[in-house]
Amino acid sequence: MKEGVFSVTNPSAITKQRGAGPGSPAPHGKTLGKRIIQSWQLYLLLLVPVVITIIYKYIPMYGIQIAFRDYVPSRGFFGSEWVGLEWFERFFTAPTFKRMIVNTVKLSLYGLLWSFPMPIILALAINQLRFKRFKRVVQTVLYAPHFISIMVVCGMLRIFLSPYGGLINLLLGGQHIDFMTDPGYFRTIYIASGIWQDAGWGTIIYLATLSAVDPGLYEAAKIDGASLFQRIKSIDIPMLVPMIVLQLIMSAGGIMSVGFEKVFLLQTQLNKATSDVIAVYVYEQGIVNHAYSYSTAIGLFNTVINIILLLVVNKIAKKAADVSFV
């Protein structure tokens, strides 16, 4: 190792150079208490989101216990009878259990397969645009659908896919296909509309990563005769790999959490064979049927599966690409 050059993967070298060892005081030479006193304004600002997170994220976890009780609001948490795993058993033996699990997993995996690469491809393409004004226009056009509410998007889909006068049927030669009632079209409609709405917005984080690339690398590659695709392959993609892995880990943690709003708004009695997912079932049981304990048990099951998937994918990513999220 050359003098003055340190490896990030060998923190002991840095410690050694600084003269710090086991039991030595921290390099900054100040205790946590002194640092808090010195920068109390920053810690005070940090306290606000911490308190909000505790109040709205952690304290409500106290209510998870109703998943193990026959909860009656008038009796409260402790007044309701403890039933153990009864609600979980009821869910696992429900006639629609298998269908809901399969629909939820398929919709998430298909969405991940088709939606996940699109922001990456768009970011790589936009990054190659050299006319700044045109680049801004393209980005604005791609970002705009993200700001349209789910309710409006679903309304647009119903109009465009209407069997009578709908744009898609007109483009197909004046046919009368009822896309919204055919279970075979539901996943395609859900995923395609999601790509249209969110792919452009998803490019922001990748474009920000690519903005850190030294322009000199591109110039050197051009001098060496590298083509456009060779520059993308050798410079852009390696730069994006850590961010891609992190985004993949985060996406894997939500495989069981299909967006409720869009599914609920696009669902009909005739397409339930493919649109019946866990999120809608929790709403129906908890809000419509007032089965609070049952719906909480289903939600808890869903959350536990998501956490397990997150940890598994995180472990695989750490071994494969040396990138981890938690």
C-alpha contacts under 8 A as a table, 3 or more apart, distances in Angstrom:
res1	aa1	res2	aa2	distance
1	M	5	V	6.77
1	M	6	F	7.56
2	K	5	V	5.60
6	F	10	N	7.48
6	F	13	A	6.77
6	F	14	I	6.55
7	S	10	N	5.29
7	S	11	P	7.21
7	S	13	A	7.67
8	V	11	P	6.17
10	N	13	A	5.79
10	N	14	I	7.46
11	P	14	I	5.25
11	P	15	T	6.37
12	S	15	T	4.92
12	S	16	K	6.00
13	A	16	K	5.06
13	A	17	Q	6.19
14	I	17	Q	5.15
14	I	18	R	6.25
15	T	18	R	5.20
15	T	19	G	6.28
15	T	20	A	5.20
15	T	21	G	6.66
16	K	19	G	5.10
16	K	20	A	5.87
16	K	21	G	6.82
17	Q	20	A	7.64
18	R	27	P	7.57
20	A	24	S	5.62
20	A	25	P	7.39
20	A	26	A	7.60
20	A	27	P	7.14
21	G	24	S	5.31
25	P	29	G	6.00
26	A	29	G	5.28
26	A	30	K	7.07
30	K	34	K	6.03
30	K	35	R	6.43
31	T	34	K	5.32
31	T	35	R	6.35
32	L	35	R	5.10
32	L	36	I	6.16
33	G	36	I	5.14
33	G	37	I	6.27
34	K	37	I	5.08
34	K	38	Q	6.05
35	R	38	Q	5.05
35	R	39	S	6.04
35	R	40	W	7.89
36	I	39	S	5.27
36	I	40	W	5.12
36	I	43	Y	6.57
37	I	40	W	5.10
39	S	42	L	5.66
39	S	43	Y	6.65
40	W	43	Y	5.09
40	W	44	L	5.92
41	Q	44	L	5.03
41	Q	45	L	6.33
42	L	45	L	5.14
42	L	46	L	6.24
43	Y	46	L	4.84
43	Y	47	L	6.08
44	L	47	L	5.00
44	L	48	V	6.93
45	L	48	V	5.65
45	L	49	P	7.69
46	L	49	P	6.03
46	L	50	V	6.50
47	L	50	V	5.08
47	L	51	V	6.04
48	V	51	V	5.34
48	V	52	I	6.25
49	P	52	I	4.98
49	P	53	T	5.95
50	V	53	T	5.13
50	V	54	I	6.23
51	V	54	I	5.10
51	V	55	I	6.14
52	I	55	I	5.14
52	I	56	Y	6.02
52	I	57	K	7.93
53	T	56	Y	5.39
53	T	57	K	5.24
53	T	58	Y	6.94
54	I	57	K	5.47
54	I	58	Y	4.87
54	I	59	I	6.16
55	I	58	Y	6.18
55	I	59	I	5.41
55	I	60	P	7.47
56	Y	59	I	6.44
56	Y	60	P	6.49
57	K	60	P	6.14
57	K	61	M	7.13
58	Y	61	M	5.35
58	Y	62	Y	7.73
59	I	62	Y	5.85
60	P	63	G	5.70
60	P	64	I	7.77
61	M	64	I	5.39
62	Y	65	Q	6.61
63	G	66	I	6.01
63	G	77	F	7.75
64	I	67	A	5.85
64	I	296	T	6.96
64	I	300	L	7.56
65	Q	68	F	5.53
65	Q	69	R	6.76
65	Q	77	F	7.64
66	I	69	R	4.77
66	I	70	D	6.96
66	I	71	Y	5.73
66	I	77	F	6.70
66	I	292	Y	7.67
66	I	293	S	5.26
66	I	296	T	6.98
66	I	297	A	7.91
67	A	70	D	7.89
67	A	87	W	7.01
67	A	293	S	4.72
67	A	294	Y	6.45
67	A	295	S	7.76
67	A	296	T	5.17
67	A	297	A	4.43
67	A	300	L	7.67
68	F	82	W	6.06
68	F	83	V	5.61
68	F	84	G	4.66
68	F	85	L	6.03
68	F	86	E	7.40
68	F	87	W	7.23
68	F	293	S	7.16
68	F	297	A	7.40
69	R	77	F	7.95
69	R	80	S	6.13
69	R	81	E	5.42
69	R	82	W	4.23
69	R	83	V	5.01
69	R	84	G	6.61
69	R	293	S	6.53
70	D	80	S	5.72
70	D	81	E	5.29
70	D	82	W	6.35
70	D	83	V	6.29
70	D	293	S	6.15
71	Y	75	R	7.70
71	Y	76	G	7.26
71	Y	77	F	6.76
71	Y	80	S	5.08
71	Y	81	E	7.02
71	Y	292	Y	6.82
71	Y	293	S	5.70
72	V	75	R	5.46
72	V	76	G	6.42
72	V	77	F	7.92
72	V	80	S	5.89
73	P	76	G	5.22
73	P	77	F	7.78
75	R	78	F	7.42
75	R	79	G	4.73
75	R	80	S	5.70
76	G	79	G	5.31
76	G	80	S	6.20
77	F	80	S	5.67
78	F	81	E	7.69
83	V	86	E	5.85
84	G	87	W	7.85
85	L	88	F	5.29
85	L	89	E	6.27
86	E	89	E	5.18
86	E	90	R	6.24
87	W	90	R	4.97
87	W	91	F	6.23
87	W	293	S	7.18
87	W	294	Y	5.31
87	W	297	A	6.24
88	F	91	F	5.09
88	F	92	F	6.17
88	F	294	Y	7.60
88	F	297	A	6.05
88	F	298	I	7.01
88	F	301	F	7.96
89	E	92	F	5.10
89	E	93	T	6.14
90	R	93	T	5.27
90	R	94	A	6.02
91	F	94	A	5.10
91	F	97	F	6.66
91	F	294	Y	7.81
91	F	298	I	7.05
92	F	97	F	6.10
93	T	97	F	6.83
94	A	97	F	5.18
95	P	98	K	7.50
96	T	99	R	5.26
96	T	100	M	6.08
97	F	100	M	5.29
97	F	101	I	6.26
98	K	101	I	5.25
98	K	102	V	6.09
99	R	102	V	5.21
99	R	103	N	5.98
99	R	273	A	7.54
99	R	276	D	7.30
99	R	277	V	7.94
100	M	103	N	5.16
100	M	104	T	5.95
100	M	276	D	5.60
100	M	277	V	4.67
100	M	278	I	5.67
101	I	104	T	5.20
101	I	105	V	6.09
101	I	277	V	6.95
101	I	278	I	6.97
102	V	105	V	5.30
102	V	106	K	5.92
103	N	106	K	5.20
103	N	107	L	5.92
103	N	274	T	5.71
103	N	275	S	6.68
103	N	276	D	6.57
103	N	277	V	5.78
104	T	107	L	5.32
104	T	108	S	6.17
104	T	255	I	7.87
104	T	256	M	6.18
104	T	257	S	7.71
104	T	258	V	6.48
104	T	276	D	7.84
104	T	277	V	5.06
104	T	278	I	6.55
105	V	108	S	5.17
105	V	109	L	5.95
105	V	255	I	6.58
105	V	256	M	6.30
106	K	109	L	5.16
106	K	110	Y	5.81
107	L	110	Y	5.35
107	L	111	G	5.91
107	L	187	R	6.38
107	L	191	I	7.89
107	L	258	V	7.36
108	S	111	G	5.03
108	S	112	L	6.02
108	S	255	I	5.26
108	S	256	M	7.02
108	S	257	S	7.87
108	S	258	V	6.32
109	L	112	L	4.94
109	L	113	L	6.00
109	L	255	I	7.01
110	Y	113	L	4.98
110	Y	114	W	6.19
110	Y	191	I	7.61
111	G	114	W	5.38
111	G	115	S	5.35
111	G	116	F	7.42
111	G	191	I	5.53
112	L	115	S	5.32
112	L	116	F	5.11
112	L	251	S	7.52
113	L	116	F	6.10
113	L	117	P	7.33
114	W	117	P	6.47
114	W	118	M	7.11
114	W	191	I	7.62
114	W	195	I	7.93
115	S	118	M	5.56
115	S	119	P	7.69
115	S	191	I	7.26
115	S	194	G	7.47
115	S	195	I	5.54
115	S	199	A	7.04
116	F	119	P	6.72
116	F	120	I	7.63
116	F	248	L	7.90
117	P	120	I	5.30
117	P	121	I	6.25
118	M	121	I	5.16
118	M	122	L	6.11
118	M	195	I	7.44
118	M	199	A	5.94
119	P	122	L	5.06
119	P	123	A	5.90
119	P	199	A	4.96
119	P	200	G	6.24
119	P	201	W	7.74
119	P	202	G	5.24
119	P	203	T	4.67
119	P	206	Y	7.70
120	I	123	A	5.11
120	I	124	L	6.21
120	I	203	T	6.47
120	I	206	Y	6.70
121	I	124	L	5.24
121	I	125	A	6.24
122	L	125	A	5.04
122	L	126	I	5.98
122	L	199	A	7.92
122	L	200	G	7.33
122	L	203	T	6.60
123	A	126	I	5.13
123	A	127	N	5.93
123	A	203	T	5.17
123	A	204	I	7.72
123	A	206	Y	6.08
123	A	207	L	5.63
124	L	127	N	5.22
124	L	128	Q	6.71
124	L	207	L	7.82
124	L	232	I	7.40
124	L	236	D	7.35
125	A	128	Q	5.46
125	A	129	L	7.16
126	I	129	L	5.40
126	I	135	K	6.74
126	I	138	V	7.88
126	I	139	Q	7.84
127	N	130	R	7.94
127	N	207	L	6.86
127	N	210	L	7.42
129	L	132	K	7.37
129	L	134	F	7.85
129	L	135	K	6.05
130	R	135	K	7.38
131	F	134	F	5.47
131	F	135	K	6.05
132	K	135	K	4.90
132	K	136	R	6.17
133	R	136	R	5.20
133	R	137	V	6.36
134	F	137	V	5.07
134	F	138	V	6.21
135	K	138	V	5.17
135	K	139	Q	6.22
136	R	139	Q	5.10
136	R	140	T	6.10
137	V	140	T	5.14
137	V	141	V	6.21
138	V	141	V	5.21
138	V	142	L	6.22
139	Q	142	L	5.11
139	Q	143	Y	6.01
139	Q	200	G	7.22
140	T	143	Y	5.10
140	T	144	A	6.02
141	V	144	A	5.44
141	V	145	P	7.81
142	L	145	P	6.83
142	L	199	A	7.60
142	L	200	G	4.46
142	L	201	W	6.97
143	Y	146	H	5.78
143	Y	147	F	7.61
143	Y	198	D	7.70
143	Y	200	G	4.98
143	Y	201	W	4.98
144	A	147	F	5.75
144	A	148	I	7.39
145	P	148	I	5.38
145	P	196	W	7.07
145	P	197	Q	4.76
145	P	198	D	7.11
146	H	149	S	7.81
146	H	197	Q	5.00
146	H	198	D	5.43
146	H	200	G	7.69
146	H	201	W	6.33
148	I	152	V	6.56
148	I	153	V	6.66
148	I	197	Q	7.90
149	S	152	V	5.34
149	S	153	V	6.31
150	I	153	V	5.01
150	I	154	C	6.10
150	I	261	E	7.06
150	I	262	K	6.29
151	M	154	C	5.31
151	M	155	G	6.24
151	M	262	K	7.63
151	M	265	L	7.39
152	V	155	G	4.98
152	V	156	M	6.16
153	V	156	M	5.07
153	V	157	L	6.21
154	C	157	L	4.97
154	C	158	R	6.25
154	C	262	K	6.89
154	C	265	L	6.55
154	C	266	L	6.55
155	G	158	R	5.21
155	G	159	I	6.36
156	M	159	I	5.13
156	M	160	F	6.08
157	L	160	F	5.15
157	L	161	L	5.85
158	R	161	L	5.22
158	R	162	S	5.77
158	R	180	M	7.26
159	I	162	S	5.24
159	I	166	G	5.85
159	I	167	L	7.72
160	F	166	G	4.56
160	F	167	L	4.79
160	F	168	I	5.93
161	L	166	G	5.12
161	L	167	L	6.63
161	L	168	I	5.78
161	L	169	N	6.89
161	L	178	D	7.11
161	L	179	F	6.09
161	L	180	M	7.12
162	S	165	G	6.39
162	S	166	G	4.36
162	S	167	L	7.70
162	S	168	I	7.99
162	S	169	N	7.47
162	S	176	H	7.98
162	S	177	I	7.82
162	S	178	D	6.39
162	S	179	F	7.39
162	S	180	M	7.83
163	P	166	G	5.89
163	P	169	N	6.48
163	P	175	Q	7.33
163	P	176	H	4.34
163	P	177	I	5.10
163	P	178	D	4.84
163	P	179	F	7.43
164	Y	169	N	7.72
164	Y	176	H	6.10
165	G	169	N	6.96
165	G	170	L	6.57
165	G	174	G	7.84
166	G	169	N	5.43
166	G	170	L	6.25
167	L	170	L	5.09
167	L	171	L	6.24
168	I	171	L	5.10
168	I	172	L	6.28
169	N	172	L	4.94
169	N	173	G	6.59
169	N	174	G	5.41
169	N	175	Q	5.15
169	N	176	H	6.18
169	N	177	I	6.69
170	L	173	G	5.32
170	L	174	G	4.37
170	L	175	Q	6.67
171	L	174	G	6.87
172	L	175	Q	6.17
178	D	181	T	5.84
178	D	182	D	6.63
179	F	182	D	5.36
179	F	185	Y	6.01
179	F	186	F	7.59
180	M	183	P	7.74
180	M	185	Y	7.30
180	M	186	F	6.89
180	M	266	L	7.27
180	M	267	Q	7.89
180	M	268	T	7.41
180	M	271	N	7.20
181	T	268	T	6.47
181	T	269	Q	7.74
181	T	270	L	5.11
181	T	271	N	5.19
182	D	185	Y	5.80
182	D	186	F	7.00
182	D	270	L	6.73
182	D	271	N	5.57
183	P	186	F	5.43
183	P	270	L	7.01
183	P	271	N	4.18
183	P	272	K	6.86
183	P	273	A	6.04
183	P	274	T	5.55
183	P	275	S	7.45
184	G	187	R	7.23
184	G	271	N	7.94
184	G	274	T	7.42
185	Y	188	T	5.41
185	Y	189	I	6.15
186	F	189	I	5.20
186	F	190	Y	6.10
186	F	271	N	7.04
186	F	274	T	6.76
186	F	275	S	6.79
187	R	190	Y	5.07
187	R	191	I	6.03
187	R	274	T	7.28
187	R	275	S	7.70
188	T	191	I	5.35
188	T	192	A	5.81
189	I	192	A	5.35
189	I	193	S	5.97
190	Y	193	S	5.52
190	Y	194	G	6.20
190	Y	262	K	7.69
190	Y	263	V	7.62
191	I	194	G	4.99
191	I	195	I	6.25
192	A	195	I	5.17
192	A	196	W	6.32
193	S	196	W	5.07
193	S	197	Q	6.11
194	G	197	Q	5.11
194	G	198	D	5.90
194	G	199	A	7.63
195	I	198	D	5.48
195	I	199	A	5.07
196	W	199	A	6.12
196	W	200	G	7.67
197	Q	200	G	7.31
197	Q	201	W	7.94
198	D	201	W	5.24
198	D	202	G	6.10
199	A	202	G	5.10
199	A	203	T	6.69
200	G	203	T	5.44
200	G	204	I	7.65
201	W	204	I	5.93
202	G	205	I	6.59
202	G	206	Y	7.62
203	T	206	Y	5.25
203	T	207	L	5.96
204	I	207	L	5.21
204	I	208	A	6.12
205	I	208	A	5.10
205	I	209	T	6.32
206	Y	209	T	5.00
206	Y	210	L	6.21
206	Y	240	L	6.81
206	Y	243	M	7.40
207	L	210	L	4.98
207	L	211	S	6.10
208	A	211	S	5.14
208	A	212	A	7.09
209	T	212	A	5.69
209	T	213	V	7.66
209	T	239	M	7.31
209	T	240	L	6.70
209	T	243	M	7.80
210	L	213	V	5.50
210	L	236	D	6.65
210	L	239	M	6.93
210	L	240	L	7.16
213	V	217	L	7.58
213	V	236	D	7.79
213	V	239	M	7.57
214	D	217	L	5.67
214	D	218	Y	7.60
215	P	218	Y	5.36
215	P	219	E	6.53
216	G	219	E	4.97
216	G	220	A	6.02
217	L	220	A	5.14
217	L	221	A	6.09
217	L	235	I	7.56
218	Y	221	A	5.05
218	Y	222	K	6.16
218	Y	231	R	6.95
218	Y	235	I	7.83
219	E	222	K	5.11
219	E	223	I	6.24
220	A	223	I	5.09
220	A	224	D	6.25
221	A	224	D	5.03
221	A	225	G	6.37
221	A	226	A	5.27
221	A	231	R	6.66
222	K	225	G	5.01
222	K	226	A	5.29
222	K	227	S	7.21
223	I	226	A	7.46
226	A	230	Q	5.61
226	A	231	R	6.16
227	S	230	Q	5.08
227	S	231	R	6.23
228	L	231	R	5.20
228	L	232	I	6.34
229	F	232	I	5.02
229	F	233	K	6.02
230	Q	233	K	4.99
230	Q	234	S	5.92
231	R	234	S	5.24
231	R	235	I	5.51
231	R	236	D	6.97
232	I	235	I	5.52
232	I	236	D	4.77
232	I	237	I	6.08
233	K	236	D	6.27
233	K	237	I	5.49
233	K	238	P	7.38
234	S	237	I	6.60
234	S	238	P	6.55
235	I	238	P	5.86
235	I	239	M	6.39
236	D	239	M	5.19
236	D	240	L	6.33
237	I	240	L	5.03
237	I	241	V	6.16
238	P	241	V	5.26
239	M	242	P	7.24
240	L	243	M	5.42
240	L	244	I	5.98
241	V	244	I	5.00
241	V	245	V	6.13
242	P	245	V	5.20
242	P	246	L	6.28
242	P	321	A	7.75
242	P	323	V	6.21
243	M	246	L	5.08
243	M	247	Q	6.12
244	I	247	Q	5.15
244	I	248	L	6.06
245	V	248	L	4.97
245	V	249	I	6.19
245	V	317	A	6.82
245	V	321	A	7.82
245	V	323	V	6.84
245	V	324	S	7.91
246	L	249	I	5.12
246	L	250	M	6.32
246	L	323	V	7.20
246	L	324	S	6.77
246	L	325	F	6.16
247	Q	250	M	5.11
247	Q	251	S	6.10
248	L	251	S	5.01
248	L	252	A	6.06
249	I	252	A	5.11
249	I	253	G	6.44
249	I	310	L	6.25
249	I	313	V	5.92
249	I	314	N	5.83
249	I	317	A	7.70
249	I	324	S	7.99
249	I	325	F	7.11
250	M	253	G	5.20
250	M	254	G	7.00
250	M	310	L	7.02
251	S	254	G	5.41
251	S	255	I	6.69
252	A	255	I	5.35
252	A	306	N	7.59
252	A	309	L	6.28
252	A	310	L	5.77
252	A	313	V	6.85
253	G	256	M	7.85
253	G	306	N	4.91
253	G	307	I	6.15
253	G	308	I	7.93
253	G	309	L	5.71
253	G	310	L	4.26
254	G	257	S	5.00
254	G	258	V	7.44
254	G	306	N	5.81
254	G	310	L	7.97
255	I	258	V	6.89
255	I	306	N	6.63
256	M	278	I	7.98
256	M	302	N	6.21
256	M	303	T	7.88
256	M	305	I	7.22
256	M	306	N	6.09
257	S	278	I	7.98
257	S	279	A	6.91
257	S	302	N	7.37
257	S	306	N	7.76
258	V	277	V	7.59
258	V	278	I	7.99
258	V	279	A	6.71
259	G	262	K	6.27
259	G	263	V	6.67
259	G	279	A	7.40
260	F	263	V	5.44
260	F	264	F	5.91
260	F	279	A	5.44
260	F	280	V	5.99
261	E	264	F	5.24
261	E	265	L	6.14
262	K	265	L	5.14
262	K	266	L	6.04
263	V	266	L	5.24
263	V	267	Q	5.75
263	V	275	S	6.62
263	V	280	V	7.44
264	F	267	Q	5.24
264	F	280	V	6.27
267	Q	271	N	6.44
267	Q	272	K	6.64
267	Q	275	S	6.10
267	Q	276	D	7.90
268	T	271	N	5.46
268	T	272	K	6.37
269	Q	272	K	5.65
270	L	273	A	7.53
271	N	274	T	6.09
271	N	275	S	6.08
272	K	275	S	4.67
272	K	276	D	4.94
273	A	276	D	6.28
274	T	277	V	7.98
276	D	280	V	6.96
276	D	281	Y	7.33
277	V	280	V	5.76
277	V	281	Y	6.43
278	I	281	Y	5.00
278	I	282	V	6.14
278	I	298	I	7.88
279	A	282	V	5.25
279	A	283	Y	6.51
280	V	283	Y	5.09
280	V	284	E	6.23
281	Y	284	E	5.05
281	Y	285	Q	6.13
282	V	285	Q	5.25
282	V	286	G	5.83
282	V	295	S	5.02
282	V	296	T	7.78
282	V	298	I	6.69
282	V	299	G	6.88
283	Y	286	G	5.26
283	Y	287	I	5.45
283	Y	288	V	6.91
283	Y	295	S	7.50
284	E	287	I	5.76
284	E	288	V	4.90
284	E	289	N	6.24
285	Q	288	V	5.86
285	Q	289	N	4.86
285	Q	290	H	6.19
285	Q	291	A	5.34
285	Q	292	Y	7.33
285	Q	294	Y	7.17
285	Q	295	S	5.67
286	G	289	N	5.91
286	G	290	H	4.83
286	G	291	A	4.90
286	G	292	Y	4.91
286	G	293	S	7.92
286	G	294	Y	7.34
286	G	295	S	5.04
286	G	296	T	7.64
287	I	290	H	5.28
287	I	291	A	7.55
287	I	292	Y	7.80
291	A	294	Y	5.41
291	A	295	S	6.15
292	Y	295	S	5.33
292	Y	296	T	6.05
293	S	296	T	5.13
293	S	297	A	6.17
294	Y	297	A	5.19
294	Y	298	I	6.43
295	S	298	I	5.10
295	S	299	G	6.17
296	T	299	G	5.01
296	T	300	L	6.02
297	A	300	L	5.07
297	A	301	F	6.17
298	I	301	F	5.10
298	I	302	N	6.21
299	G	302	N	5.02
299	G	303	T	6.20
300	L	303	T	5.07
300	L	304	V	6.18
301	F	304	V	5.26
301	F	305	I	6.33
302	N	305	I	5.32
302	N	306	N	6.34
303	T	306	N	5.07
303	T	307	I	6.24
304	V	307	I	5.14
304	V	308	I	6.25
305	I	308	I	5.15
305	I	309	L	6.19
306	N	309	L	5.12
306	N	310	L	6.07
307	I	310	L	5.00
307	I	311	L	6.24
308	I	311	L	5.24
308	I	312	V	6.12
309	L	312	V	5.10
309	L	313	V	6.04
310	L	313	V	5.41
310	L	314	N	5.94
311	L	314	N	4.99
311	L	315	K	6.08
311	L	326	V	7.77
312	V	315	K	5.16
312	V	316	I	6.30
313	V	316	I	5.05
313	V	317	A	5.99
314	N	317	A	5.11
314	N	318	K	6.12
314	N	324	S	5.54
314	N	325	F	6.40
314	N	326	V	7.07
315	K	318	K	5.17
315	K	319	K	6.43
315	K	324	S	7.24
316	I	319	K	5.30
316	I	320	A	6.02
317	A	320	A	5.05
317	A	321	A	5.51
317	A	322	D	6.52
317	A	323	V	5.92
317	A	324	S	6.26
318	K	321	A	5.61
318	K	322	D	4.19
318	K	323	V	4.72
318	K	324	S	5.05
319	K	322	D	5.55
319	K	323	V	7.85
